[in-house]
Amino acid sequence: MPHAQLLVEDRPAGYRWLRLARPERRNALDPRLLTAVRDALAAEPGAPVLLGSTDPQVFCAGADLTISDAERAVVSDLVYDCCETIVTRPGPVIAVITGAAVGGGAQLAAASDLRIAGPGARLRWIGPPGLDLAVGAWLLPDLVGRAAALDITLTGRWVDAAEAFALGLVNRVSDDPVTQAEQLAADLAARGSGAGVKAVMAARGLLDRLRAEREVNRAAWARVNSVGQRLPGVQRVPGLQPVSGLQRVPGLEPGGLAGASARSGRRGFVRGRPRQ
C-alpha cells in the first residue's frame, strides 16, 4: 500500500526510486514508514533500487524520538527486517546519501549493496544512551575492518564523506550523487540482477551476525519496556496486538523469511510481555 512519507517511482530504465519523504521529522522512522520501506524493497526483488531522501540535507535521522519506547522497539526490529531484505533480495540496492544518516538510517545505508555519497554526507552509528544497544556491529567490520568498526560503533562519532570514502564505507563521493546513482542503476538493470554475486557475499556469516545483533537489541528493548509496563499511566501502543507474550508488528506475519515477496510471511515480533 502506498505510504505518504515514502515516494516510490519505477523508471523506464528498469530500476526503482525509494525516497524517504518526512522532512518535518528529518525522515525519522516509525513502524508504518519502515513497513512501507520493507514492502517496497520486496515488491520487485530483481530490480535495482535507489534508496534516498527528498531532502538533500538528511538521509535519515534514525528512530523517531517522539514515539513510545515500545514503538521504538518495533522500529529497531523493522530496521533489521529491512536490512535482511536488502541483503537477500537478488536486485542490488544503492543508497544515495547526501546528508546525515544516523542510527537506523545509517544501518539502512550500510546494508545497501553500494553507497554513493555527496560531499555533505555524514554517518553515525549510535542508539539511545544507556540501553547498551549494538548498532552496526553486524556489518561494519566487513566494510571497514574490525579496528575501524570498533572505533565507529563504540564512540558513536560522526564519519564524514571524505573519511567514509577513505575507509571504504562509501563506494563513491560525487558532487552529483543522484545522477551518478541513476546511471549506475540503469547499467545494473541492463546487465542483470547480480543475484549470484549477492548470494555468495551473504554466505559467510553476514546474516548470522545481523540476526545476532537483532537479538541483542530485542533483549535491550524488552528490558526497557518491562520496566515501562510497571509505571503508572503507561498505555498500550495503538495498533500493536499482544500475542503470546510478544507484540506483533502491524503488517508482519510470523513464520517467514525477510527478503521474501511482500505477500509472504515474515517474522515480526519484539520480545517482552504485552502492556496491560
N, C-alpha and C positions, 0 to 999 in steps of 0.2 A: 504494500500500500504506500502511495506517495507520502512523504513527510515534508511539512512546510519548511523545515530547517535543514533539509538535505536536497540539493539540486542534482538531479540525475539527468544526464544528456548522452544519448547514443550518437556517435559521429559516423558519417558515411565511410570513413576510412577503416572502420571496424573496431574502434575502441570506445570506451565509456568514460565520461567525466563524472566523478562524485565530488561535490563541493559542499563542505560544511557551511551553513548559512545562518549562523546565530550571532551576528556581530555585536548585538547588545550585551551578550554574555561572553564575548571573546571565544565563541564556539565551545563553550563549556558543555560537558557531556552529561546527559541524563539518560535513564533507561530507555526511553522511547526513541531518542535520537540514535543511540547506539544500536538498538534493534533494527532501525531503518538502515543504518550503515551495513550491518551484518547481512541483512536480506538483500541489499543492493549488490554487495560483493558476491553473494552466492547465486544471484539470479541468472547471470551469464558467465558461468565459471571459466569458459575458454577464452573470453575476450580480455585483452589488455585493459587495465583500469588505471586512470589517473585519479589520485586522491589528493584533494587540495581544499582551498578555502575561498570564499567570495571576498574575504577581507585580506588584502596583501600584508597587513600588519601582524596577523596572527594565523598560525595554522590551527592550534587548539590549545586552550588553557587547561586542559585536564578535566577532572570531575567538577561538576557544578557544586560550589561550596554552599549554595543556598538550600540544597535538598537535605533530607534527613540522613543520619548515619546508615540506616537500613537501606535507603535508596542508593547511597554511595557504595555500599557493599555490592549491590546489584550492578552498579556501573563497573566496579572493579572486575566482577565476574564476566560481564559482557565484553570488556576490553579483551580479555583472553579468548573469548569466543570469536571475536573479530580477528584477532591475531592468528588463531588457528585456521580460520577460514582463509586468510591471506596466504599462509604458508602452504596449505593443502590444495587450494584451487589451482587448476592447471595453467590458467592465464596469469601473466605477470601483473603485479601491482606496482605502480610508480608513484611515490609520494612527491608532491611538489610543495616545497617548504619555502615560503617567502617571509615568514615572521616567526614568532615564538611558538614552540611546541613543548608542552610541559606535561609531566606525569603520564596519564593515559594517552594524551596526544603524542608525546614522544614515543610511547610504545607502538602506536599505530604507524608512525613514520618509520621507526626502526624495523618493524616487522615487514614492511613493504620490501619487495624484491630489489627495487632500485630507488635511489633518493636523489632528486635534483633540487639544489638549494639556490636561493637568491642571496645576494650579499648581506641582507638583513636577517637571514635565518639564524636562529639560536635554539638550542635544545637543552632540556633539563629533566633528568630522571629523578623525581622526588615525589613522595607522598606526604600526607599529613604528619606532622611531627608527633612522636610518642607512640605510634601504632606498630612500629617495628615491621613495616611493610617491605617487601622486596619489589623493586621497580626496575626492570631492565636487566636483572642478573641472568635471566634465561638466554638472552640474545647478544648482549654487548660483547662478551668475550669472543664470540665468533667474528664480530665486526672489527674490533679494535685491539683484541688481545686481553689477557687476564689482568695485567697490571693497570692498563688504562681504564678497563671496565670497573675495577675496584675503586680507582680514583673518582670516576664519574658517579658511580652509584653510592659510595659511602659518603662523599661530600655533598652530593646533590647540587653541584655547581653548574653554572651555565657553560655550554660549549658553543662557541660562535661558528659561523660558516667556515672561516678560514681554518680553524683548528679541526672542525669536523671533517673537512676535506683532507687535511694532513693525516688524520688518524684513520681514514678510510670509512668514516661513519656516513659520509655522503659521497656519492659517485662523481658528481659534478657540481660546480658552482658557476652560475651564469647570471649575467645582467638581465637576461630574458628567460627565466626558467620555464615559464609556461609554454612559450613557443618551442623551446628545445625538448620539453617533455612530450608535447604533442607530436613532434616529428619522430621521436623515438617510439612512441606508442603506435603510430601509423606503420613504422617499419616493422615493429614486432608483430603487429596484426597481419602484415603481408607475409612474414616469414613462418608463422605458425605459433602455436600456443607455448611451446617450450615445456610441455608437461613432463617429459622425461628428465630434463635438467632439474626441474624443481623437485621431483620425486627423489632424485639422488641427493640433492642438497639437504633434504629434510630427513635423510635416513640415518644420520649419525648422532642421534640423541637430542636433536633440537626440540622435537615435540615433547620428549620426556622432560626436558628442563622447563619448557613452557608450562606443562601440567604440574610440575613440582612447585614452581613459583605461584601458580594459581592456588594450589592447596595451602601454601604458607599464608597467602593473603586472605583466603577464605577463613582460616583459623583466626587471623588477627581481627578481621571484621566481626566474626562470631563473638569474640571476647568483648568487643566494644558494644555490640548490640545486646548481649546477655546482661550487661550492666544497665543499659538503657531501658530494658524491659522492667527493671525494678524501680525505675524512677517515676515519681508521680507525674501525671499529665502527659505521658508518652502515649501517642496514638499509633494504631496500625497504619502502615503505609498504604495509601489508596492504590488499588489495582494489584497488590501482591497478596496472593492467597496462600495461607499456611497449608502445607501438605506433609504429613508425617514428620514433623519436626523441621521441615525445610521451608523456605519461602520460594515460591515459583515466580520466575521472571515472566512478565507478560510476553506472549508471542513465542516462547520457547517450550519445547516439549521434551520430556525425558527419553533417554534410551538411544539417541542417535549420535553421530559424529559431527563435529564442526567441520565446515567445508563441504558438506553435502548440499544438495539443492535446497532452495528456500522452502519447498514443500515437505522436506523430510524432517524427521525428528532430530533434536539436538539437546544435549544436556543443558539445563539452565537453572541451577539451584544455588542458593547461598546457604551455607550451613549455619545452624543456630536455631534456637527454638522460636516459634512464631510469637509475635506480640499478641497479648490478650486484650 
